Amino acid sequence: MGNGVSYQKAVTIHLSVNGAKQKIVFSRHCGSRDIHDLLTASAGVSRWAKITLRDRNGSLVSISPTMPVNSEDTAFEVNVGPQVQGEANDEVLQGVLSHVADQVTKAFRITEMKEDMVTRLTAMERRMEREGMKAIEIDKCRKELSYIREELFAAKSHHARFCKCAVPIAESGQKQIVAKRDVPKYPKYTLSNETIEYLKKPTFDMWHWESNEMLCLLEHMYHELGLVEEYNINPITLKRFLLCVQENYRNNPFHNFRHCFCVSQMMYGMIHLCGLQKIYSLFDLGILMTAAVCHDLDHPGFNNTYQINARTELAIRYNDVSPLENHHCAVAFKILSNPECNIFANLSSEQFRTIRQRIIMLILATDMARHSEILEKFKGQVKAGFNFKDAEHLNYLNMALIKCCDISNEVRPMEVSEPWVDCLLEEYFNQSDREKMEGLPFAPFMDREKVTKPSAQIGFIKFVLIPLFESVAGIFEGLNDVMIVPLKTALQKYEGMKEAEEAKRRGTIDQ
């Protein structure tokens, strides 16, 4: 869960190519390969050439959508290296796709579906080129083509598929979920003391970190908290677990691996801010961290309301009761069922049973349909006098903590939190567009024709975030300055934006 739209501002990067000033412009949604192609074009070299960027201090700059913005005076120097022999690999991949496509055509001979097949295959080929897919990913392409073939068969046989979303990852015939790349591809980063301390703060800016770097930071959290020793985790198993988790988050605008990291980092920060190491055992802290890491696994980008109204496979399987959250739990323990990824392998059966029960409880608590129920119960406990020795009190505190972390974006500085609003609204708009197309009910707060950023955030901050965080701050007073104050500042900011929009609208009407 989270708070969060459809548009992102274009990014302008200034370059120095052999002394000549140039610049490139791209969206935050562009891939690293797209940006690399822009750089080779600006340098006037083959797209297969190796390009590196250096700032005016001579430091290497990451070529990615989140690369730091500069000015003409601080233009990055473009250095061109030798060409990379990628054409041959590309031809092999395209040959495999063409061969499989021919087999599908011969098997079914559905002339009327040829155009749709060509379109989808072309989209896959473009994605391969854009993301620089490696040979190890060919198997995934074959599975997607197999799914297309099944859809064609269903269309020919007039059999309807209940699930209108992509087939969940956990639906494959595999008995185990395994990482698609092994740990040697997962580089080791050395964290500075400044980064280590920054990681504990709610002001942490996750937009400047790439996927591998976020994996390294998550690994550091487990080590720094002492969880590796507490659970007797093989460090390689921890790496494989985190890799597998990352690969089972989809590339949604909002509910993606960066959101997973954001929630996990906030949980890590709250553990330190609230001094939970003095209150909780390491065993319990590990449950909080792992629940945060796994809380949105394989999220399809369409919420529970859509799942239920569209009668998807997930809604049918879980009887319309928190279908997404139940699915996140199922995928999490499917990953842990693989011995290579099971970070709890060295615990007793009783300990694992306890961990499983509590992680399921925490992930199910992130369903916003249960927000009022959980908050009212927790507020009552705080008002009556919170008891850290009461198991029920601790359960509700833990549920409140993961809920805070899940929707904590507005606690962060505006330059960090506002892009998340854009991302969430984009996901909302995609859902409402689909619901309109399928003739399903849609929520007004997801309608791109009615929602603005201020209108989306004001009510959410005022009636959801502030009451929740104030309840937790009733136990941990240190949260007031670092979380409640930023929330109220964000509320004032959006109220000011709304007033400005209304004044502009009135001015337009008067004219």
Buried (B, 14 or more C-beta within 10 A) or exposed (E): BBBBBBEBEEBEBBBBBEEEEBEBEBEBEBBBBBBBBBBBEBBEBEBBBEBBBBBEEEEEBBBBBBBEEBEEEEBBBBEBEEBEEEEEBBEEBBEBBEEBBEEBBEEBEBEEBEEBBEEBBEEBBEEBBBBBBEEEBBEEBEEBBEEBBEBBEEBEEEEEEEBBBBBBBBBEEEEEBBBEBBBEEBEEBEBEEEBEEBBBBBEBEBEEBBBBBBBBBBBBBBBBBEBBEBBEBBEEBBBBBBBBBBBBBBEBBBBBBBBBBBBBBBBBBBBBBBEBEEBBEBBBBBBBBBBBBBBBBBBBBBBBBBBBBBBBBBBBBBEBEBBBBBBBBBBBBBBBEBEBBBBBBEBEEEEBEBBBEBBBBBBBBBBBEBBEEBBEBBBEBBEEEBEEEEEEBBBBBBBBBBBBBBBBBBBBBBEBBBBBBBBBBBBBBBBBBBBEEEEBEBBEBBBBEEBBBBBBBBEBBBEBBBBBBBBBBBBBEEBEEBBBEBBBEBBEBBBEBBEEBEEEEEEEEEE
